[in-house]
Amino acid sequence: MKRILDLALATAACLFLLPVMAAVALMVRIFLGAPVFFRQVRPGLHGRPFVLYKFRTMTDARDARGNLLPDEQRLTRLGRFLRRTSLDELPELFNVLKGEMSLVGPRPLLMEYLRLYTPEQMRRHEVRPGITGWAQVNGRNAISWEEKFRLDVWYVDNRSLWLDLKILFLTLAQVVKGRGINQPGCATAERFKGSRSG
């Protein structure tokens, strides 16, 4: 039932939001250049890698040694707007259609984090990652990594169609309010370096 809901809602959203995605793609192309999409390998169901798609929000600015500048320095005004409104995440709808993601589930993080999880935290990969999730409507990036993972595992243990619908509804309210987008001093959140308790 969850997969049917994903396909139905993602298809409807893609059709309805196609003009918005086209406009965002054009703005990114004008102000940031090519490529328009940000692609990165992320862990999916059971930790299996897949390529996640988002609209690009950062420049490729580098220092004198050729190293990329910190995210905070590369994030543009357009990028901040796209992140604040969550428009940068619209291409993930195609990941949902491909079956790599769900509309609701733990957010797909970085591959390098897999080796840092405790066995309990690793349980977040027992379901497909989502565009939004229980942690996103309960603090997003304003809460600690440990709290995010605790909420992710709670979702794994309590997932249901009604909970997914509730999270989708709460996500719309969260986007309108624009809360929890980043931690102070970070473009989004500080990097996960392992659980303090584990």
C-alpha positions in Angstrom: 0.0 0.0 0.0 2.9 2.4 0.8 4.4 1.9 -2.6 1.1 2.5 -4.3 0.7 5.8 -2.3 4.2 6.8 -3.2 3.6 6.2 -6.9 0.2 8.0 -7.0 1.3 11.0 -5.0 4.7 11.4 -6.6 3.2 11.1 -10.1 0.6 13.7 -9.3 3.2 16.0 -7.7 5.5 15.7 -10.7 2.7 16.7 -13.1 1.5 19.5 -10.9 4.9 20.9 -10.0 6.5 20.5 -13.5 6.2 24.3 -14.2 7.8 25.0 -10.8 10.7 22.6 -11.5 11.2 24.0 -14.9 11.4 27.5 -13.5 13.8 26.4 -10.7 16.0 24.6 -13.3 16.1 27.8 -15.4 17.1 29.9 -12.4 19.8 27.5 -11.3 21.2 27.4 -14.9 21.3 31.2 -15.1 22.7 32.0 -11.7 24.8 28.9 -11.0 25.5 27.5 -14.4 25.7 23.8 -15.3 25.1 21.3 -14.1 21.6 22.1 -12.9 21.3 19.0 -10.7 23.3 17.9 -7.8 24.0 14.2 -7.8 25.4 12.2 -5.0 25.5 8.5 -4.0 23.5 7.9 -0.8 22.6 4.8 1.1 19.1 3.4 0.5 17.1 0.4 1.7 19.5 -1.9 3.7 22.3 0.6 3.0 22.4 -0.2 -0.8 23.7 2.9 -2.7 21.7 4.9 -5.2 22.1 8.3 -6.9 20.1 11.0 -5.2 19.0 14.1 -7.3 18.5 17.6 -6.0 18.7 21.1 -7.6 22.2 22.6 -7.1 22.4 25.2 -4.5 26.2 25.8 -4.2 29.0 27.1 -6.4 32.2 25.2 -7.1 34.3 27.9 -5.6 37.8 26.7 -4.5 40.7 28.1 -2.5 44.2 28.7 -3.9 45.1 25.0 -3.4 42.1 23.8 -5.5 40.1 22.6 -2.5 36.4 23.4 -2.3 35.5 26.2 0.1 33.3 25.4 3.1 29.6 24.9 2.3 28.7 28.2 4.1 30.8 30.1 1.6 29.6 28.3 -1.5 25.9 28.5 -0.7 24.3 31.2 -2.8 21.4 33.5 -2.1 19.4 31.5 -4.6 20.5 28.3 -2.9 19.4 29.6 0.5 16.0 30.4 -0.9 15.7 26.9 -2.5 16.7 25.3 0.8 14.4 27.4 2.9 11.4 26.5 0.7 12.6 22.9 0.1 12.4 23.5 -3.6 15.9 22.0 -4.0 14.5 18.6 -3.0 11.8 18.4 -5.8 14.0 16.2 -8.1 13.9 13.5 -5.4 10.4 12.8 -6.6 12.0 11.0 -9.5 14.0 8.9 -7.0 10.6 8.0 -5.5 9.2 7.0 -8.9 12.3 4.8 -9.5 11.6 3.0 -6.2 14.9 4.2 -4.6 13.1 6.4 -2.1 9.7 6.8 -0.5 7.8 10.1 0.2 8.2 9.3 3.9 11.1 7.7 5.6 14.5 8.5 7.3 16.4 11.0 5.2 19.2 9.5 3.1 22.5 10.8 4.5 26.1 10.2 3.4 27.7 6.8 2.6 30.5 7.5 5.0 28.1 7.6 7.9 27.3 3.9 7.6 30.4 2.8 9.5 29.7 5.3 12.3 26.2 4.1 13.2 25.5 2.0 16.3 23.5 -1.2 15.5 20.4 0.6 16.8 21.0 3.6 14.6 21.6 1.4 11.6 18.0 0.2 11.8 17.0 3.4 10.1 18.0 1.6 6.9 15.3 -1.1 7.3 13.0 1.0 5.2 13.4 3.1 2.1 14.8 6.6 2.8 12.3 9.4 2.4 12.0 13.0 1.1 10.6 13.8 4.5 10.3 11.9 7.8 9.4 11.8 11.4 12.7 13.6 12.4 12.1 16.3 9.8 8.7 17.3 11.3 10.2 17.1 14.8 13.1 19.5 14.5 14.8 18.8 11.2 18.4 20.1 11.4 17.8 22.0 14.7 18.1 18.8 16.8 21.1 16.6 17.5 22.1 13.6 15.4 21.3 11.2 18.2 17.8 12.6 18.5 17.3 12.4 14.7 18.3 8.8 14.7 16.1 8.0 17.7 13.2 9.5 15.8 14.1 7.6 12.6 14.1 4.3 14.4 10.8 5.2 16.1 9.3 5.6 12.7 10.7 2.2 11.5 9.0 0.6 14.5 5.7 2.5 14.2 5.3 3.2 10.5 1.8 3.0 9.0 -0.2 4.6 6.2 -1.9 7.0 8.7 1.5 8.1 10.2 2.8 8.7 6.6 -0.2 10.9 5.9 0.3 12.8 9.1 4.0 13.4 8.3 3.2 14.7 4.8 0.6 17.1 6.3 3.1 18.3 9.0 5.8 18.7 6.3 3.7 21.2 4.4 3.3 23.2 7.6 7.0 22.9 8.3 7.9 24.2 4.8 5.7 27.2 5.2 7.2 28.1 8.5 10.8 27.5 7.2 12.0 26.2 10.6 14.9 23.9 11.4 16.6 24.3 8.0 20.1 24.6 9.5 22.1 24.5 12.7 23.7 27.8 13.7 26.9 28.4 11.7 26.2 25.5 9.3 24.7 25.5 5.8 22.6 22.6 7.0 24.0 20.5 9.8 27.4 19.7 11.2 28.9 16.4 10.0 28.1 13.3 11.9 31.2 12.0 13.6 29.7 9.1 15.6 27.4 8.8 18.5 28.6 10.4 21.7 26.9 7.5 23.6 28.2 4.7 21.4 
